[in-house]
Amino acid sequence: MVTPEINELASDTYYQPAYSALYEDGAEYFEFCYQEESYYVKFSALKRRISSVLNHKLDEELYDLETPYGYGGPIANYFDEHFLYRAFSAYREHCRKLNIVCEFIRFHPFNPLAKSSSLFDMHFHERQVVVVDLENSAEERRKSYSKTTRNIVKKASTRLLVEESCQQIPDFMAMYYQTMKKNTASDFFYFDENYFHQLAAVDGVSLLAVKKEETYASIGFFMCGKELAHYHLSANNQELAKENGNYLLLDAAFDYAKRQGCRYMMLGGGRTSSTEDSLFKFKSKFSPLTLPFYIAGIDFLPEKREMLNQIWLEQNAQNVPPKLFQLYRA
């Protein structure tokens, strides 16, 4: 199977400042560009002050960087090894001068730099994510669904109605919180009402729904850029679970994204990195195509990161520490 590629990664929704702004609570948008003639590497992330580690307040002015929720990582238009080394050396020096301790990156699966492990101080393949090819016709695309999935979608389409311009954020929120509770999601995913209204206002973001008569069965936020679409957040009405609205919602979203000019839709991975993860297996029913998802870290001030992590360890001596690059943020 041919590995999918796109031409304008920078146009993807995850790289837009308006999307990053959704997560700037206590943070600021940070960017740096290294350029030689027409060649460049553009770095962007969220910059946060490290004011304390648990109950330990810091006197020193220190910061760190992190990819906003989703995907990111530096974007380059030239991949010569020596050029990239110079670009990253300049970036490291710039961040050191600003007292930035380190950076944690969740690499966009379509980003060619994601596999360049030698540029980073921490780098590994975290999981696979599911991608749907929208360049095929709807008929061809559905042939790649599992047989059971094709039958479920066909049956659901006779019982449920698709709504492509849903405006019912309160309905979505009620169902979303129920879904998060069912999945025992962490506090991070309990976004407030303001977040959902701001998300809906981001260019290319749409709320799609399927309903049975006047009752919503499934609703989801989808993001459409120039070439890529993303399945971002969704919620299901537990009382209508047997209607399988989530299957029809995705099928309708593929058609919708294709009409917006998107070539692929990213469904993401599972709740864990396991290939047996139930969410990953559900998404895989719609496409056999997957891409690797990498995470990476850069140590600008390694002795400072070690110091911060050590402070965390001292306050959690009774617990087994999670394997986190920015352990002090745990």
N, C-alpha and C positions, 0 to 999 in steps of 0.2 A: 504494500500500500504506500502511495506517495505521501511524503510528509508535507502537510499544507504550509503555505507561506503567504504573507500579505505584503503589500507595497508601502503602506503608510501607517506604521505602528503608532506614530505620534498623534494620529487622529483618533485613536481609540478612546472611548469614554473614560477609562481608568487613568489616562494621562492628562485629562482636562482639569485646569485649576478649579473649575466650578464643582467637579466631583470631589477633589481633594478637600475643598472648603467644608464639605459635610462632616469632616473628621478633625477640624481645626480647633476643637474645644481644648484650650490650654496649649495650643501649638500654633506654628506659623508655617506657611509654604516656603520651602527653601529650594533654590536652584543654583546650578553652576554649569557653565558651558566652557569646554576646552575646544579651541579651534586652531587649525593649521590650514590656511587657504580655504578651500571649500569643504574640508573634512572636519567633522566635529564629533564630540561625545557630550550629550546633554544629561546632566544629573538632576533629579528632582526627588523630594521627599518631604515629610513633615518633620519639623525641628521642634524639640521640646526641651525645656529646662529640667534638669535632674535636681530637684530641690531637696529630696529626701529619699532614703531607702527604708521602707517601712516606717518605723518610729525614729529613725536616726536622721536628723536634719543635717544638711551639708552646708558648710560655710563657703566652700569653693563654688565658683560659678561654672557649672558644667552643663553640657547639652548632649543630646543624641538625636539620631535620625532614624526614621522608619517609614516604610512604604505605607500609604493609606490602605485601609481595609480593601483587599482585592489583589490586584496585580500591578507591578511597576518595574523598576530597575532602570539603569541608565540606557539611553538610546544612542546608537552610533550609526554613521553612514559610511564608515570605512573600518575594516577589520584587520588591518596590518598589525602584527604582533608588537612591533616597536612603537608604532603610533599609539596603540592602546596603552602600552606601558607608560609612555610620556603623559598621556591624558590622565591616567589614574594616579600617577605620581604628583601631578599638579593639583589634582583634586584632594589627595591626602594632605598635602601641605596647606592648602586653603582651609580645610576643616580643622587641622591642628591649630592654626592661628586663631580660630574662632572658639577654641576650647570644646570642640565636638569630640566626644569620647569614641563613639562607634556608630555604625549604621547597620540596621537589619533590613534586608531586602526580600520581598516576596516577588520573584521574577515572573513577568508575563510569559506564558508558555510560547508565545509567538516571537519573543525577543531573542535574536541570535546570540546575544551576549550571555544568555542564561547558562550556557554550557562552558563558558570560559573560566574554569575553576581556578586557574593560576593567578587571576586578577584579584582574588578574594582571600581573606584569612579564614573564613568558614564557608563551606559550600557543600551542599548535598541534594540529591534527588529525594524530594519529600513524598511525592505520590504521583499518580497519573490522573489526568483530567479528561473528561469526555468532550469531544468536538463533533458537531453535526455539519456535514457538507451541504450548503444551501445552493450550490451551483447546479446540483442535479434537479431534475423535475420533481414535483411532489410525489408522483407515482414511483419514480426511481428511489427517492429518499425513503419512502415507506417500505420499500422492499428490504431495506437494511434494518428495519425494526424486527424485533423478535416476532414470531408468528402470533404469540399470545397478545403482544402489544398491538399489532395490527387489528386484531379482532376486538380488543377493548376500545381502541380509538373509533373504529367503525360503529360499534354499538353505542358508545357515548355520544357520537355525533347525531344520532337519531333521537336522543333523549334530552340533550342539553343544547343551549344556545350560546354562541360565542359573542362576546362584547369587546370590541377592539378599542373603544374610547371610554373606558370606565373612569369615572370621576369619584367613586365612592371610597375615599381614603378611610373614613371611620369604619366602614364595613371591613375593609382590608385589615385595619388595625385590630379589630375585635377577633377576627379569625387568626391573624398572625400571632397574637399573644397566646391564644389557645394552642396553636401549633408549637410554639416555643416551649410552652409548659409541658405538652405531650412529649416533646423531644428532650426534656430536661436541659435546655440550652443555658449557656452561661449568661451572666448579667449583661455582658457586652452587647448581646443581640436584642435586648429589650430597648430598642430605639424609641425616642419620644415622638409625639405627634409632629413637632416642628421639623424633625428629621425627614419624615415621610413627605411633608409638603415641599421641603427644599429639594428632596430627591426627585419628586415629580416635576420640578421646575428646571432640572438639568436638561440641556439640549439633547434630544434623542431618546429620552427616557419615557416609557409608556407603561400604563397600567392596563393589563389585559385580564379579562375575566370570562368564566363560563358559568352559566346559571341554569337552574331548573325552574321554569316558570319565572317567578319574581325573586327567587332565593339563590344567592351566590353559592356555588359549589367549590370553586377554586379561583383565586385571584393572584396575579403575580406582576412584579416590576421587571421589565425587560429594557435593556439599553442597546440602542442601535447607533453605531458609528458609521464611518464610511465603508469599511469592509467587514468589521466584526460586530456581532451582536452578543449580548450576555444575558443569561438567566440569572437575575440578581437576587431577588427575594420573592418568596411565594407563601401562600397560606391556603389551608383547606378547611372546609366546613366539615367537622367530624360527624355531624348528623347526616351528611350526604356522602359519606366516604364510599359507600357501595356504588355510587354513580361514576366513580373513577374520573372525576373532573380534572384532576391533575394531569392525566394522560392526554386528554383533549386540549387542555390549556397549552401544553408544550407543542403539540402538533400544530395548533393554530398559530402559536408564536413563531414557529419556523416559517410558515407561509407569510406571516406579517413581516418578519425581518427580511425575507427575500424580496418582498415588494419595496422595502426601503433601500434596496441595493446591496444588502450585506451578502458576503460570500460564505461566511461560516457563523455558527452560533456556538459559543462556549457554554457548556452546562456545568463545568466545574467538576470537583471530585466528591468524595464522600466526607462523612464527619470525621473519619480516621484515615490513615494511610493504607489500611488493609484492602486488598482486592475483594475481600468477602464482605466489606462494609455494605449495609443494606441500601444506603442512599446512592453509593457508587454503582451498585448492581442495578438499581432502578434507572439511573441515567444511562447506563450501558445498554439498556433495552432499546434505546432510540438510535444508537450508532456504535459501530465497532471501532471507530476512529478515536484514538487517544493521543495526548501529548504529555511529555514529562513536565512536572512542576518542580522547580528548584527554589530553594531558599539559600541566601548567602549573607555573609557578614563582613564588614570592613572594620578593622581596628585602627583608628587614628591615634588614639592614646591608650595602648594596650595595658600599661601599668595602672591607668585610672579605671579601666573596665574591670580589671582583676581586683582592685581595691573595692569597688562598688559591689561586685559579686561576693567578695569575702564578707563585707558588712551584712549582706543578706544571709549568708551561711551562718554567721555567728548568731543571728537572731532566730534562726530556724535549725539549731543544732539537733533537735529531736526528730526532724523530718528528713526523708530522702529527697534531695533537691531535684527538680525537673531539669532535663537537659535543654537549657535555654541559653542562647548567646547573650541576651540581655537579662540575665537571671535577676538582677536587681529590680527589674520591672515586674517580677512575678507577683 
